[in-house]
Amino acid sequence: MKIGRVTLSDRASSGIYEDRSGPEIERVLREQFSEPVEIESVLLPDEQPQIEAALKELCAAGCALVVTTGGTGPSARDVTPEATRAILEKELPGFGEIMRAVSFARVPTAILSRATAGVCGETLIVNLPGNPKAIAECLPPLLPAIAEAIDHITGFRPKLKT
């Protein structure tokens, strides 16, 4: 299964610090899916036109799943949900709702996240938080719904490890 992983961070994309969120997404996905996954990684600044273009490119390249990390907060530079919504055909807000619920129990400020998800062509796009610890907490509970959504969108159901 082909997966796109997009890290959105002005500082990581300019080399100020290392992207740790993207590799955490890859770790969780490789650990949870039972079949091999091919992951295409992208690192971009928080620029909506660049984010939209990268998401469209990954969808066109045949990714069944595109996962973003970062840019979902309330600051002026956080534009990931806007870029995602701009290319979606169908929004699936339940993904963001569950991530906020899961995280709120540990971090009350998690309600500031504006993460969403949805369908673009035959691709499921999911926005994740930009923190590796939050990714480790939020992504695993979403995986059954991710597998189900991919099945509905593509007719292929990825298998999860039990």
Rosetta blueprint (number, residue, H / E / L):
1 M L
2 K E
3 I E
4 G E
5 R E
6 V E
7 T E
8 L E
9 S L
10 D H
11 R H
12 A H
13 S H
14 S L
15 G L
16 I L
17 Y L
18 E L
19 D L
20 R L
21 S H
22 G H
23 P H
24 E H
25 I H
26 E H
27 R H
28 V H
29 L H
30 R H
31 E H
32 Q H
33 F E
34 S L
35 E L
36 P L
37 V L
38 E E
39 I E
40 E E
41 S E
42 V E
43 L E
44 L E
45 P L
46 D L
47 E L
48 Q H
49 P H
50 Q H
51 I H
52 E H
53 A H
54 A H
55 L H
56 K H
57 E H
58 L H
59 C H
60 A H
61 A L
62 G L
63 C L
64 A L
65 L E
66 V E
67 V E
68 T E
69 T E
70 G L
71 G L
72 T L
73 G L
74 P L
75 S L
76 A L
77 R L
78 D L
79 V L
80 T H
81 P H
82 E H
83 A H
84 T H
85 R H
86 A H
87 I H
88 L L
89 E L
90 K E
91 E E
92 L L
93 P L
94 G H
95 F H
96 G H
97 E H
98 I H
99 M H
100 R H
101 A H
102 V H
103 S H
104 F H
105 A L
106 R L
107 V L
108 P H
109 T H
110 A H
111 I H
112 L H
113 S L
114 R L
115 A L
116 T L
117 A E
118 G E
119 V E
120 C E
121 G L
122 E L
123 T E
124 L E
125 I E
126 V E
127 N E
128 L E
129 P L
130 G L
131 N L
132 P H
133 K H
134 A H
135 I H
136 A H
137 E H
138 C H
139 L H
140 P H
141 P H
142 L H
143 L H
144 P H
145 A H
146 I H
147 A H
148 E H
149 A H
150 I H
151 D H
152 H H
153 I H
154 T H
155 G L
156 F L
157 R L
158 P L
159 K L
160 L E
161 K L
162 T L
